[in-house]
Amino acid sequence: MSASTLIRMALKEKGISQKELAELSGLSYQTIRTKLYRDNMPFADAEKILDLLGYKIVIVDKETKKPLL
């Protein structure tokens, strides 16, 4: 699953529009829209946006189920 898809899911879950996300993040609406549409979200941007939405990215070992961090 792509970062853009996860962000769109988080926006829907939180009831936040792309325009509202732009205001929260300090990025322009066009920048948010383009990153989500083209599905070319850098990891750092995705992490920041998901943090703004109240989520965090966790990497979990498939075998041990332990988080990396």
Buried (B, 14 or more C-beta within 10 A) or exposed (E): EEBBEBBEEBBEEBEBEBEBBBEEBEBEBEEBBEBBEEEEBEEEBBBBBBEBBEBEEEEEEEEEEEEEE
